[in-house]
Amino acid sequence: MLTSPTVPPPTPSTVWLARGRHTGPAAPDVLRKHLRSLKDDATILDFLELSDADAADGELAFEARWVLPDDVTVRARLTLSEWSGRGQEWTLVAEAERPWDLCRPSPAAMFWPWEADAPFGHETVTGQRYLDINPLPADDKDVKRTLRSALRDTWTVHVLVHEAMTPDERGRRSLVPLLPPGLHHRVVEHRAAPHQLRTVNWALRDFDVELPRGGAVVLPGSPAPADYDRAGFCVRNMFLDGTHPTELLDAVRRFADLPRPLPDGGEAALTALREQWQLLTLEEELARERELVAMYSEALEAMTQSRDLYREAAEQAHEALAAYREAAAAAGERPQPQAKASGSPFQHLGRTLERFRETAKGLRPLPAPRPTRTAAVETADGVTAGVERDVEGHVKADEQAAADR
């Protein structure tokens, strides 16, 4: 049977997500040094490196907490994957007490010292750099591969700019630093050379996107947001002469504000931040301990109720067995030796009733009048329904066995 794919939940307005790659071998040392310096400067309140016992799948995790100028507390968690030949991938999720404002500092800058040519500023899907221009490859096949990877990226906003003519030094500056700080490490800028326009649009045609000559476009990603308007996120004219690109910057901000589902792996990262958070204040530790006490209390109460119900049922079963023996004695049955009980009272009662039924099969009932139902059997809550017939058969069988001996 076909099943529909699970739709990821929407990204909460209080959450900031980013992902990248560190191409050097000393990423943990860089993180420790930078976080320690920020704590000494009182830029962040505190940080914590989780021990190996708390890390999973070879990942390292760092947690940090800071307070923004508007008295909003932010909790953030960065995880580092295992080292590979291409470096270490990092995933960063931060959550504020109120909806995220893009004018706030980038959480990535709280973990990494963002400098020129830093090894940790690479986007993971295309390998391009944040806060810098990224010329498209010279080979047409590599151009298509890069753009299609960017279109399938669920983490980063990719902006594609066409250089109508070779720009001067002012035009070769990245436009990303002109965006609000909250977008600095979530936007990658690609540059297409003047002669690459046809190749670029051929690669984009399957996604119904087109790059204007001398313009720019914000790529929709995959899946595209529901409110994505291709014309609204396309800029016809880009002047790469140092002029402030107001239209493009506005398009990028509007795209970043669109509601989007959590990216691939984003839900797990957010769950780890919320449920595995270790950097607790004294108040949070006290609240967590109170929650644990309440949980244990509820579990103990449930176990006590279950024990009482089991005890009550066992007592009723013993009362029913005693009633059966009294009924058998009243009918003249010789008491049978009692076997050693095994299992629960319910299992023992079931085996007793089953033995009565098997013994009575195929035997005619006694001609004597049926014994009256005793008061004890009346109180067995329906458990003794039909027991009289089984008792008569049992008595008949025992008399027949005595006669044979």
Salt bridges, closest charged atoms under 4 A:
ASP29 OD1 - ARG32 NH1 2.67
ASP46 OD1 - LYS39 NZ 2.90
GLU49 OE1 - ARG32 NE 2.65
GLU63 OE2 - ARG77 NH1 2.91
ASP70 OD2 - ARG104 NH2 3.59
GLU95 OE2 - ARG274 NH2 2.84
ASP142 OD1 - ARG145 NH1 2.53
ASP153 OD2 - HIS158 NE2 2.93
GLU163 OE2 - ARG191 NH1 2.94
ASP168 OD2 - ARG170 NH2 3.38
GLU189 OE2 - ARG191 NE 2.75
ASP206 OD2 - ARG148 NH2 3.72
ASP208 OD2 - ARG230 NE 3.75
ASP250 OD2 - ARG254 NE 2.98
GLU284 OE1 - ARG65 NH2 2.80
ASP308 OD1 - ARG307 NH2 3.21
GLU333 OE2 - HIS394 NE2 2.53
GLU358 OE2 - LYS361 NZ 3.22
GLU378 OE2 - ARG373 NE 3.26
GLU388 OE2 - ARG373 NH1 2.86
ASP390 OD2 - ARG357 NE 3.97
GLU392 OE2 - ARG370 NE 3.29
ASP398 OD2 - HIS394 NE2 3.20
